Amino acid sequence: MKFLAILPAAALLAAPAFAAPYVNVEANSGFTGSDYTGTSTDFHVGVDGSEGAASWYLQGGPTVVSPDDGAAETILTAKVGGGVGVTEALSVYGEISAAFDDVNSYGTKAGLKYRF
């Protein structure tokens, strides 16, 4: 677990010269119908960069999970993703995310973006 906690810092130190560090604070709230279920707030440090038509990012850090009906807890989360321009109008992107808790969970995201 300690290895995962230092992964974002190691990525910053090992990143190539074209990588740019950043801080990303993001809140995601959930609802079931009109019933608020809670908010997860990421406090991530990351690096991103690009080479030609391709871009990438790696970020991680603590996430405060605040359910509507319970006490908040802090867990470690991380995301890695990127995209590539296929044409001037079309790009492809993807992301893998992970949350490290009593039971680790993982997610994926993939998509196409078309610009008019």
Stockholm file with secondary structure:
# STOCKHOLM 1.0

chainA/1-116         MKFLAILPAAALLAAPAFAAPYVNVEANSGFTGSDYTGTSTDFHVGVDGSEGAASWYLQGGPTVVSPDDGAAETILTAKVGGGVGVTEALSVYGEISAAFDDVNSYGTKAGLKYRF
#=GR chainA/1-116 SS CHHHHHHHHHHHHHSCTTCEEEEEEEEEEEEETTEEEEEEEEEEEEEEEEETTEEEEEEEEEEEEEETTSCCEEEEEEEEEEEEESSSSEEEEEEEEEEESSSCEEEEEEEEEECC
#=GC SS_cons         CHHHHHHHHHHHHHSCTTCEEEEEEEEEEEEETTEEEEEEEEEEEEEEEEETTEEEEEEEEEEEEEETTSCCEEEEEEEEEEEEESSSSEEEEEEEEEEESSSCEEEEEEEEEECC
//
